[in-house]
Amino acid sequence: MDELQLFNRRNFIKTSASVIAFAALTNSPLQLFAKEELVKITILHTNDWHSRIEPFAKDSGKDAGLGGAAARAALIKKIRTEEKNILLLDAGDIFQGTPYFNFFEGELEYKLMSEMGYDLATLGNHDFDNGIEGIINQLRYAKFEFVNCNYDFSNTLLSDKVKPYKLYNKGGIKIGVFGIGIELKGLVPDELYGNIKYNDPIAAANKIAEELKLKHHCDLIICLSHLGYKYQDDKVSDITLSRNSKYIDLIIGGHTHTFLKTPDKQKNMEGKEVLINQVGWAGINLGRIDYTFEPLKNKASQPTASVLKIGEVNS
């Protein structure tokens, strides 16, 4: 064998060994050669439904014919036929606002949300309008879970019913979702929320977000907030939370019934972008935010957002 052949053979063996060694470091050697497929994550969300089971009446002015559980269910079903990786979330105040709640005490709302395939919700102040026992009595109808990390439920019937956060894996993308609630004192009669202790929402949110990022290695961290979008005074809001956060990517808000046409963009403590979205109240709108991830990098491109009107416009 001449020197040129020997050189080429040695180079081939060296290159092959390097490829095999690198392939062994990946879970699938085919990843080295296969074309990367982008992973799309679709977040659908609502807030402050307030027991609006039916659409607004024909004589309701600008809201005439809008809303309604049936129209929302149809729209969500349509999106599910188009998208693969969906999370359906709610930011609280599911209860109170129509005679349906007075008569069924929340049973109908939870049943309908379960039929729509909701994944997760947080608790708003009006969800306590029938007290803690009122929530417990209706949870059997909910096929979705609840999260909150700044209420201490230790000495209540909700202690094992509400978790701080929930983890999801959609198309290989790790998603962490946690909940934050407003101070109940002054909004809810003391006897209705009992021994629930309110803790600083910013400190609680940052603690959970850090755990989701550093311990669970989440690629997307979502906060379901019932703090309210913003206030004229120094009351803690979604704006305040976003600016004082570190690992939160998206805040889905409620409480202030704010109709945002597009998500608000704020900078967190590290100068990174946090999205805040809220879609009004009464089930008039369905929020949608799409993230696209590169699978081997697990980094999202700039998300796209839309607000979808619910009601006759979708029929």
C-alpha positions as CSV (number, residue, x, y, z in Angstrom):
1,M,0.0,0.0,0.0
2,D,1.5,3.3,-1.0
3,E,1.7,6.4,1.2
4,L,-1.3,8.2,-0.4
5,Q,-3.6,5.1,0.0
6,L,-2.4,4.8,3.6
7,F,-3.1,8.5,4.3
8,N,-6.6,8.3,2.8
9,R,-7.4,5.1,4.8
10,R,-6.3,6.7,8.0
11,N,-8.4,9.8,7.3
12,F,-11.5,7.7,6.5
13,I,-11.2,5.7,9.7
14,K,-10.6,8.9,11.8
15,T,-13.6,10.7,10.3
16,S,-15.9,7.6,10.6
17,A,-14.9,7.2,14.3
18,S,-15.7,10.9,14.9
19,V,-19.1,10.6,13.4
20,I,-19.9,7.4,15.3
21,A,-18.8,9.0,18.6
22,F,-20.8,12.1,18.0
23,A,-23.9,10.1,17.0
24,A,-23.5,8.1,20.3
25,L,-24.0,11.3,22.2
26,T,-27.4,11.9,20.6
27,N,-30.4,9.7,21.4
28,S,-30.8,8.9,17.7
29,P,-28.0,8.8,15.2
30,L,-30.5,9.6,12.5
31,Q,-30.8,13.1,14.0
32,L,-27.4,13.9,12.4
33,F,-28.7,13.4,8.9
34,A,-32.5,14.0,9.1
35,K,-33.9,17.4,8.3
36,E,-35.0,19.2,11.4
37,E,-38.8,19.6,11.7
38,L,-40.0,22.7,13.6
39,V,-42.3,22.0,16.5
40,K,-45.3,24.3,16.8
41,I,-47.0,24.9,20.2
42,T,-50.4,26.5,20.2
43,I,-51.6,28.1,23.4
44,L,-55.4,28.8,23.6
45,H,-56.7,30.8,26.5
46,T,-59.7,32.5,28.2
47,N,-60.3,34.4,31.4
48,D,-63.2,35.8,33.4
49,W,-65.9,33.7,31.8
50,H,-68.3,34.6,34.6
51,S,-70.8,31.8,33.9
52,R,-71.8,33.3,30.5
53,I,-73.1,30.0,29.1
54,E,-75.2,31.6,26.3
55,P,-74.2,34.3,23.8
56,F,-75.2,37.9,24.4
57,A,-78.7,38.7,23.4
58,K,-79.5,40.4,20.0
59,D,-80.2,43.7,21.7
60,S,-76.9,43.8,23.7
61,G,-75.3,46.5,21.6
62,K,-71.7,45.9,20.5
63,D,-71.6,42.4,22.1
64,A,-74.8,41.2,20.5
65,G,-74.6,37.6,19.4
66,L,-71.1,37.2,20.8
67,G,-69.8,34.6,23.2
68,G,-71.6,31.4,24.2
69,A,-70.2,28.0,25.2
70,A,-71.4,26.2,22.1
71,A,-69.6,28.6,19.7
72,R,-66.4,28.5,21.8
73,A,-66.5,24.7,21.7
74,A,-66.9,24.7,17.9
75,L,-64.0,27.1,17.4
76,I,-61.7,25.0,19.7
77,K,-62.7,21.8,17.9
78,K,-61.9,23.4,14.6
79,I,-58.4,24.5,15.8
80,R,-57.8,21.0,17.2
81,T,-58.2,19.6,13.6
82,E,-55.6,22.0,12.4
83,E,-53.0,21.9,15.1
84,K,-51.2,19.1,16.9
85,N,-49.7,20.5,20.1
86,I,-52.3,22.5,22.0
87,L,-52.7,23.7,25.5
88,L,-56.1,25.1,26.5
89,L,-55.9,27.3,29.6
90,D,-58.0,29.6,31.8
91,A,-57.0,32.5,34.1
92,G,-59.9,32.4,36.6
93,D,-63.3,33.8,37.5
94,I,-65.1,30.9,35.8
95,F,-68.0,31.4,38.3
96,Q,-70.6,34.1,38.9
97,G,-72.5,36.5,36.6
98,T,-75.6,34.7,35.3
99,P,-78.5,32.7,36.8
100,Y,-76.8,29.6,35.6
101,F,-74.3,29.9,38.4
102,N,-77.0,30.7,40.9
103,F,-78.9,27.6,40.0
104,F,-76.2,25.0,39.1
105,E,-73.5,26.5,41.4
106,G,-70.7,25.9,38.9
107,E,-71.5,22.4,37.8
108,L,-72.4,23.4,34.3
109,E,-69.3,25.6,33.8
110,Y,-66.9,22.8,34.8
111,K,-68.8,20.2,32.7
112,L,-68.7,22.4,29.6
113,M,-65.0,23.3,30.1
114,S,-64.3,19.5,30.4
115,E,-66.1,18.8,27.2
116,M,-64.0,21.5,25.5
117,G,-60.8,19.8,26.7
118,Y,-59.4,22.4,29.0
119,D,-56.0,21.4,30.4
120,L,-55.6,23.8,33.3
121,A,-57.0,26.8,35.1
122,T,-56.2,29.0,38.0
123,L,-58.6,30.4,40.6
124,G,-60.1,33.9,40.5
125,N,-61.7,35.7,43.4
126,H,-65.3,35.0,42.2
127,D,-64.5,31.3,42.1
128,F,-64.9,31.5,45.9
129,D,-68.4,33.0,45.8
130,N,-69.8,29.8,47.2
131,G,-66.9,29.3,49.5
132,I,-64.2,26.7,49.5
133,E,-66.8,23.9,49.9
134,G,-68.6,25.3,46.8
135,I,-65.4,24.7,44.8
136,I,-64.9,21.2,46.3
137,N,-68.5,20.2,45.5
138,Q,-68.0,21.0,41.8
139,L,-64.5,19.6,41.3
140,R,-65.9,16.2,40.5
141,Y,-67.2,17.7,37.2
142,A,-63.8,19.1,36.2
143,K,-61.6,16.9,34.0
144,F,-59.0,19.6,34.2
145,E,-56.7,20.7,37.0
146,F,-56.1,23.9,39.0
147,V,-52.8,25.6,39.8
148,N,-51.8,28.4,42.3
149,C,-48.5,28.9,44.0
150,N,-49.1,32.0,46.2
151,Y,-52.1,30.8,48.2
152,D,-51.3,28.6,51.1
153,F,-54.1,26.0,51.2
154,S,-52.5,24.0,54.0
155,N,-55.3,24.2,56.5
156,T,-58.2,24.0,54.0
157,L,-60.1,21.3,52.0
158,L,-58.2,22.5,48.9
159,S,-54.8,21.5,50.2
160,D,-54.4,18.5,48.0
161,K,-56.7,19.8,45.2
162,V,-54.7,22.7,43.9
163,K,-51.0,22.3,42.8
164,P,-48.4,25.0,42.4
165,Y,-47.6,24.1,38.8
166,K,-48.1,21.5,36.1
167,L,-45.6,20.0,33.6
168,Y,-46.4,19.1,30.0
169,N,-44.4,17.6,27.1
170,K,-45.7,18.6,23.7
171,G,-43.8,17.4,20.7
172,G,-40.6,17.1,22.8
173,I,-41.0,20.6,24.1
174,K,-41.2,20.9,27.9
175,I,-43.8,23.4,29.2
176,G,-44.3,24.5,32.8
177,V,-47.5,26.3,33.8
178,F,-48.2,27.8,37.2
179,G,-50.9,29.9,38.8
180,I,-50.9,33.2,40.7
181,G,-53.9,34.8,42.5
182,I,-54.9,38.2,43.8
183,E,-55.3,39.0,47.5
184,L,-58.7,37.8,48.5
185,K,-59.1,40.0,51.6
186,G,-61.4,42.9,50.7
187,L,-62.7,41.2,47.6
188,V,-64.1,38.0,49.1
189,P,-65.9,37.8,52.5
190,D,-63.5,36.2,55.0
191,E,-65.7,33.3,55.7
192,L,-65.7,32.2,52.1
193,Y,-62.0,31.8,51.7
194,G,-61.4,30.7,55.3
195,N,-57.9,29.8,56.2
196,I,-56.3,30.4,52.8
197,K,-53.1,32.5,53.4
198,Y,-52.0,35.0,50.7
199,N,-48.3,35.2,50.0
200,D,-46.4,37.7,47.9
201,P,-47.1,36.7,44.3
202,I,-43.9,38.0,42.8
203,A,-41.7,36.1,45.3
204,A,-43.8,33.0,44.8
205,A,-43.8,33.3,41.0
206,N,-40.1,33.7,40.8
207,K,-39.5,30.7,43.1
208,I,-41.6,28.4,40.9
209,A,-40.4,29.8,37.6
210,E,-36.8,29.1,38.8
211,E,-37.7,25.6,39.7
212,L,-39.4,25.0,36.3
213,K,-36.4,26.4,34.5
214,L,-33.4,25.0,36.4
215,K,-34.8,21.8,37.9
216,H,-37.3,20.7,35.2
217,H,-35.5,22.3,32.3
218,C,-38.7,23.8,30.8
219,D,-38.4,25.4,27.3
220,L,-41.6,27.5,27.8
221,I,-42.8,28.8,31.2
222,I,-46.4,30.2,31.4
223,C,-48.0,32.0,34.3
224,L,-51.8,31.9,34.7
225,S,-52.4,35.1,36.6
226,H,-55.5,36.5,38.3
227,L,-53.7,39.6,39.5
228,G,-55.0,42.1,36.9
229,Y,-53.3,43.7,33.9
230,K,-52.3,47.1,35.5
231,Y,-53.4,49.7,38.0
232,Q,-53.0,53.4,38.7
233,D,-51.6,52.7,42.1
234,D,-48.8,50.4,43.3
235,K,-51.1,47.3,43.5
236,V,-49.3,44.2,42.2
237,S,-50.3,43.6,38.5
238,D,-49.2,41.5,35.6
239,I,-47.1,44.5,34.5
240,T,-45.3,44.5,37.9
241,L,-44.8,40.8,37.8
242,S,-43.3,40.8,34.3
243,R,-40.8,43.5,35.1
244,N,-39.7,41.8,38.3
245,S,-39.5,38.3,36.9
246,K,-36.7,36.2,35.6
247,Y,-37.8,33.0,33.8
248,I,-41.4,33.6,32.8
249,D,-42.1,33.7,29.1
250,L,-45.8,34.3,29.0
251,I,-48.4,35.7,31.4
252,I,-52.0,34.9,30.7
253,G,-54.0,37.3,32.8
254,G,-57.4,37.9,34.2
255,H,-59.4,39.9,36.7
256,T,-59.4,43.4,35.1
257,H,-61.4,42.3,32.0
258,T,-58.8,43.9,29.8
259,F,-59.3,43.5,26.0
260,L,-55.8,43.4,24.5
261,K,-55.7,43.4,20.7
262,T,-52.2,42.2,20.8
263,P,-50.1,40.9,23.7
264,D,-48.2,43.5,25.8
265,K,-44.4,43.1,25.7
266,Q,-42.4,43.9,28.8
267,K,-38.7,43.4,29.8
268,N,-37.9,41.2,32.8
269,M,-35.0,41.7,35.2
270,E,-32.6,40.3,32.7
271,G,-33.8,42.4,29.8
272,K,-35.6,39.5,28.2
273,E,-39.1,39.8,26.7
274,V,-42.2,38.7,28.6
275,L,-45.5,38.5,26.8
276,I,-48.7,39.5,28.7
277,N,-52.1,38.7,27.2
278,Q,-55.7,39.0,28.4
279,V,-58.9,38.6,26.3
280,G,-61.6,40.6,28.1
281,W,-64.4,38.7,29.8
282,A,-67.7,36.8,29.3
283,G,-66.3,34.3,26.8
284,I,-66.4,36.9,23.9
285,N,-62.8,36.1,22.8
286,L,-60.4,33.2,22.6
287,G,-56.8,34.1,22.8
288,R,-54.3,32.2,20.7
289,I,-50.5,32.4,20.8
290,D,-48.3,30.2,18.6
291,Y,-44.7,29.3,19.4
292,T,-42.4,27.6,17.0
293,F,-39.4,25.7,18.3
294,E,-36.3,24.3,16.7
295,P,-36.2,20.7,18.1
296,L,-32.4,20.4,18.7
297,K,-32.1,23.8,20.2
298,N,-35.5,24.0,22.0
299,K,-35.6,27.8,21.4
300,A,-38.7,29.5,20.2
301,S,-38.9,32.0,17.4
302,Q,-40.9,35.2,17.9
303,P,-44.4,34.0,18.8
304,T,-47.5,35.0,16.8
305,A,-50.7,36.0,18.5
306,S,-54.3,36.6,17.6
307,V,-57.7,37.3,19.3
308,L,-60.5,35.2,18.0
309,K,-64.1,36.5,18.3
310,I,-66.5,33.9,19.6
311,G,-70.1,33.8,18.4
312,E,-72.1,34.3,15.2
313,V,-68.9,35.4,13.4
314,N,-67.6,31.8,13.7
315,S,-70.8,30.1,12.6
